[in-house]
Amino acid sequence: MNLIEAQWEVARLDGFLYGAALMIGNTRRYSACAYLIEAKDGVGIEQALRDFYYWHPGCVFDGVERLERGMRDLETGMRPFIARQTSQTNDVDLSNLQAYLSFKAMDMISPILDGRTGLEVFRLNSVPEPAASDCVFFCIKADAAWVVLQFNDDLPYRRGLAEGRTPGGSLEQV
C-alpha cells in the first residue's frame, strides 16, 4: 500500500474512532483519533510525538510500554478506551461492545499494515497536568511511519477552560 492509500485508510479509521467515542453519549468528554507520523531513523516514538505536537513543547509521557504480544495486546489494550461506561449499558453489554469495536478497529488497521509481520506496538500515557486532556496513545511502527491511535479524556481540559486555566497550569490573562 502506498502512502496516499495508507492515509486514506487511516482517515477511515480516524472517523470510526471518533464516532465510537461519540457513541457513548457524552460528546464533549471523550474523543479519539488516528493519524500517521513519519518515522525518522534513530527517533523513538516519544520524540516523534513531541515533534508532531510541536505547539505543545512541554508534552511529557509517563514512560513507553512495548506491548509484548504486539497486535493482540493492541486489540485488548484499546478496549477500555474505545467505549467507556455509559448509563445505558451493563458491564456484560459494555464488555461485548468494547470487544466488537476493538475487533472492527483492528479490521480497519489490517490493510494499513498490508500484511506486515513482526510489528512493534507501544503504549504511552500523557503525564496528567492541570487543565489538559488525559491522553493514551497506541503506536504501531510500520516501516517509514507510525500509525497512532489516540484516546482522550477531555474533562480536565474542559474544566480548565471553564476556570480560565490553560494546560501547564497557568492562568490566562483576560
MORA-V312513 format. One record per pair of residues at least 24 apart in sequence whose ideal C-beta (glycine too) atoms are under 7 Angstrom apart, sorted by the first residue. I is the first residue (numbers start at 1). J is the second residue. Records with the same first field share a line. If there is no record, write none. Layout:
I=J + J
//
This chain:
1=111 + 112 + 114
6=36 + 112
7=36
9=108 + 111 + 112
10=34 + 35 + 36 + 112 + 147
12=108
13=105 + 108 + 109
16=104 + 105 + 108
17=105 + 149
20=82 + 83 + 101
23=83
24=83 + 84 + 86
25=86
28=154 + 158
29=153 + 154 + 155
30=84 + 152 + 153 + 154
31=152 + 154
32=82 + 150 + 151 + 152
33=150
34=148 + 149
35=148
36=145 + 146 + 147
37=145 + 146 + 148
38=144 + 145
39=141 + 144 + 145 + 146
45=122 + 124 + 139 + 146
46=124
48=146
49=137
58=168
60=127
61=124 + 125 + 126 + 127
62=125 + 127
64=122 + 124
65=122 + 123
66=120 + 122
67=121 + 122 + 123
70=119 + 121
71=106 + 119 + 121
73=121
74=121 + 138
75=102 + 103 + 106
77=123 + 138
78=102 + 105 + 138 + 149
81=136 + 151
109=147
112=147
113=140 + 142
116=142
129=167 + 168 + 169
130=160 + 165 + 169
131=156 + 157 + 160 + 165 + 166 + 167 + 169
132=156 + 157 + 167
133=157
//
